[in-house]
Amino acid sequence: MLPFIIAFVFMLALGKKLMVPDRWLVVLSVVLLLCYLTTSLSAIPVLITLFVAAPFLIPIRYSDKTHALFGLCVVLPLVGELIY
């Protein structure tokens, strides 16, 4: 449960730093929560992906593509873990 809480807080903090809309953060939070609770997925790949991508996302926070890249950093590790 601790890795999930850490990933959740880091995702929300980075999302606020990148000025991701609140609705987008809620949707990504619900996706992460549902994947964590309904399957045996770990939140650690999401945390690692966001931690590695943060230095690249913060300088482009005013770009149009930042929100999409942030969403991909959350969803792709979950999909990859589901497939693998």
N, C-alpha and C positions, 0 to 999 in steps of 0.2 A: 504494500500500500504506500510506503514511503517514496519509492521511485515514481509512482503515479502522481503523488502530491507535488513532488519537486518538478516533474515535467509540466504539470498543470500550471503551477505558479510561474515557471519560467516562460511558458507559452503566453500566458496573459501579460506578463511584464514586457516581453519582447513585442507582443502585439500592440500594446499601448505605446511603446517607444516608436514603433513603425507607423503609428496612427491608423491601424487597421480598424475599420468600423466595428462598433459593438455587436451588431447582429452577426457579422462574420466570425467574431471571436466566440460568440455563444454557440453558433453552429459547429465550429471546430471543437469547442469544448465538449459538446454533446456527442460528437462523433468519437472523440477520444475516450470519453466516459463509457459509451456503449460498447466500444470495442474492448475496453479493459474489463468491463463487468460481464459481458455475455460470452466472451471467448477467453482463451488463456493467453492473450497477447500481453506483452510487456510494454510499458511506456518508455523504456530506456532507449530504444532506437529513435523515437521522436525527440527525446531530450538531446541525444547526441547530434542528430541532424540539425536541430535548431541551434545548438551550441556552436557547431561548425559553420553554419550559414550566417550567424548573427554578424560577424565582422564584414561580410559581403553585403548583407541586406541593409545595415544601418546607413552606409553612405548613399544608398540609392532610395532612401525612404520617401523622397518626393516624386519618385518615378511612378508611372502608371502601372508598372509590372510588379511592384513590391508586394502588393496584396496577394496577387496570384502566386508569386514565388513563396510567400509565407504559407499560404494554403497547401502548396505542394510539399513543403518541408514537413507539414503535419500529416498529410494524407498518404504520401508515397511510402514512408516507413511502415505505416499500418497495412497498406495493401501488399507491400513486399513481404511482410511477416505473415500475412494471411496466405499468400501463395506459397511461400517457402515452408 
